[in-house]
Amino acid sequence: MALRACGFIVFRRLASCVPPLDNIEYLLLQTSYGEHHWTPPKGHVDPGEDDLTTALRETKEEAGLGAEHLQVINSFVQELRYEVRGKPKEVLYWLAELKEPGTAVTLSDEHQDYRWARLEEACALARYKDLQDTLRAAQRHLEAQQDKQ
Ligand SMILES: Nc1nc2c(ncn2[C@@H]2O[C@H](COP(=O)(O)OP(=O)(O)OP(=O)(O)OP(=O)(O)OC[C@H]3O[C@@H](n4cnc5c(=O)[nH]c(N)nc54)[C@H](O)[C@@H]3O)[C@@H](O)[C@H]2O)c(=O)[nH]1
């Protein structure tokens, strides 16, 4: 059975930037172990835990951001599948907006740094094509939502 992890692509909108879609920044965390890779907050599903609960728990543990800080975008979820040390892994990412853009991020011992990054910088940090595609899909989703308004 595949290892399963869940998390949130957390984004914030900065009020002062134009054009409007250039004001979106994504939160990426850098691990303090291994290759020091960058991903959105996420982690392994505990036995008996449902996926969304895992995503919320890990985002709280790894970034200090709880459900009270986040507006979950219900219409977006992406599944990534890749191998870790020869074993299949599935990662589900939901999308959530940080309600107050100035809210502080608090890291756990698992991470050594974080960045709020616009799409292209976020894709450069997230070296994996599947994660880059997911970030681009999130941006497209937000653009489509904005076009409807
Ligand atoms: N000392 C040490 N300890 C580790 C290590 N490893 C884990 N720990 C411990 O585990 C705990 C974490 O527990 P959780 O927070 O619950 O789990 P996750 O959040 O799921 O975190 P992981 O790091 O396990 O899993 P990934 O992020 O998935 O990285 C695994 C590998 O997959 C590649 N990779 C990453 N992202 C993508 C992607 O989007 N696309 C593609 N294609 N590939 C990707 C990349 O090559 C990477 O090396 C830590 O506290 C440590 O105790 C390690 O190497 N050394």
The ligand as a Tripos MOL2 file, in Angstrom:
@<TRIPOS>MOLECULE
LIG
   55    60     1     0     0
SMALL
NO_CHARGES

@<TRIPOS>ATOM
      1 N1         16.7660   12.5520    8.9660 N.pl3     1 LIG1
      2 C1         15.8490   12.3840    8.0390 C.ar      1 LIG1
      3 N2         14.5620   12.3480    8.4180 N.ar      1 LIG1
      4 C2         13.6350   12.1810    7.4520 C.ar      1 LIG1
      5 C3         13.9690   12.0670    6.0860 C.ar      1 LIG1
      6 N3         12.8460   11.9370    5.3630 N.ar      1 LIG1
      7 C4         11.8360   11.9490    6.2710 C.ar      1 LIG1
      8 N4         12.3000   12.1050    7.5300 N.ar      1 LIG1
      9 C5         11.4890   12.1410    8.7320 C.3       1 LIG1
     10 O1         10.1370   12.1710    8.3470 O.3       1 LIG1
     11 C6          9.4680   13.2280    9.0230 C.3       1 LIG1
     12 C7          8.4740   13.8590    8.0460 C.3       1 LIG1
     13 O2          7.2390   13.3840    8.3750 O.3       1 LIG1
     14 P1          5.9460   14.0550    7.7890 P.3       1 LIG1
     15 O3          5.9980   15.5410    7.9570 O.co2     1 LIG1
     16 O4          4.7940   13.3200    8.3790 O.co2     1 LIG1
     17 O5          6.0750   13.6240    6.2470 O.3       1 LIG1
     18 P2          6.2410   14.3760    4.9010 P.3       1 LIG1
     19 O6          5.8570   15.8040    4.9920 O.co2     1 LIG1
     20 O7          5.5310   13.5550    3.8710 O.co2     1 LIG1
     21 O8          7.8170   14.4630    4.6600 O.3       1 LIG1
     22 P3          8.9030   13.5910    4.0450 P.3       1 LIG1
     23 O9         10.1150   14.4080    4.0280 O.co2     1 LIG1
     24 O10         8.9510   12.2470    4.6890 O.co2     1 LIG1
     25 O11         8.4180   13.3380    2.5440 O.3       1 LIG1
     26 P4          8.5250   14.1540    1.1700 P.3       1 LIG1
     27 O12         8.4300   15.6220    1.3610 O.co2     1 LIG1
     28 O13         7.5250   13.4970    0.2830 O.co2     1 LIG1
     29 O14        10.0120   13.8780    0.6780 O.3       1 LIG1
     30 C8         10.5370   12.5980    0.4540 C.3       1 LIG1
     31 C9         11.3590   12.6070   -0.8340 C.3       1 LIG1
     32 O15        10.4410   12.6860   -1.9280 O.3       1 LIG1
     33 C10        10.8600   13.6390   -2.8690 C.3       1 LIG1
     34 N5          9.8010   14.6380   -3.0340 N.ar      1 LIG1
     35 C11         9.3460   15.5210   -2.1150 C.ar      1 LIG1
     36 N6          8.3110   16.2410   -2.5980 N.ar      1 LIG1
     37 C12         8.0990   15.7950   -3.8560 C.ar      1 LIG1
     38 C13         7.1650   16.1410   -4.8610 C.ar      1 LIG1
     39 O16         6.2770   16.9970   -4.7040 O.2       1 LIG1
     40 N7          7.2590   15.4710   -6.0340 N.ar      1 LIG1
     41 C14         8.2080   14.5080   -6.2560 C.ar      1 LIG1
     42 N8          8.2150   13.9060   -7.4290 N.pl3     1 LIG1
     43 N9          9.0940   14.1770   -5.3260 N.ar      1 LIG1
     44 C15         9.0550   14.7900   -4.1340 C.ar      1 LIG1
     45 C16        12.1790   14.1620   -2.4130 C.3       1 LIG1
     46 O17        13.1940   13.4610   -3.0870 O.3       1 LIG1
     47 C17        12.2610   13.8290   -0.9650 C.3       1 LIG1
     48 O18        13.5560   13.5450   -0.5720 O.3       1 LIG1
     49 C18        10.5370   14.1910    9.4600 C.3       1 LIG1
     50 O19        10.2440   14.7660   10.6800 O.3       1 LIG1
     51 C19        11.7480   13.3370    9.5760 C.3       1 LIG1
     52 O20        11.8220   12.8670   10.9060 O.3       1 LIG1
     53 C20        15.3570   12.1280    5.7190 C.ar      1 LIG1
     54 O21        15.7280   12.0620    4.5370 O.2       1 LIG1
     55 N10        16.2370   12.2830    6.7350 N.ar      1 LIG1
@<TRIPOS>BOND
     1     1     2 1
     2     2     3 ar
     3     2    55 ar
     4     3     4 ar
     5     4     5 ar
     6     4     8 ar
     7     5     6 ar
     8     5    53 ar
     9     6     7 ar
    10     7     8 ar
    11     8     9 1
    12     9    10 1
    13     9    51 1
    14    10    11 1
    15    11    12 1
    16    11    49 1
    17    12    13 1
    18    13    14 1
    19    14    15 2
    20    14    16 1
    21    14    17 1
    22    17    18 1
    23    18    19 2
    24    18    20 1
    25    18    21 1
    26    21    22 1
    27    22    23 2
    28    22    24 1
    29    22    25 1
    30    25    26 1
    31    26    27 2
    32    26    28 1
    33    26    29 1
    34    29    30 1
    35    30    31 1
    36    31    32 1
    37    31    47 1
    38    32    33 1
    39    33    34 1
    40    33    45 1
    41    34    35 ar
    42    34    44 ar
    43    35    36 ar
    44    36    37 ar
    45    37    38 ar
    46    37    44 ar
    47    38    39 2
    48    38    40 ar
    49    40    41 ar
    50    41    42 1
    51    41    43 ar
    52    43    44 ar
    53    45    46 1
    54    45    47 1
    55    47    48 1
    56    49    50 1
    57    49    51 1
    58    51    52 1
    59    53    54 2
    60    53    55 ar
@<TRIPOS>SUBSTRUCTURE
     1 LIG1         1 GROUP 0 **** ****
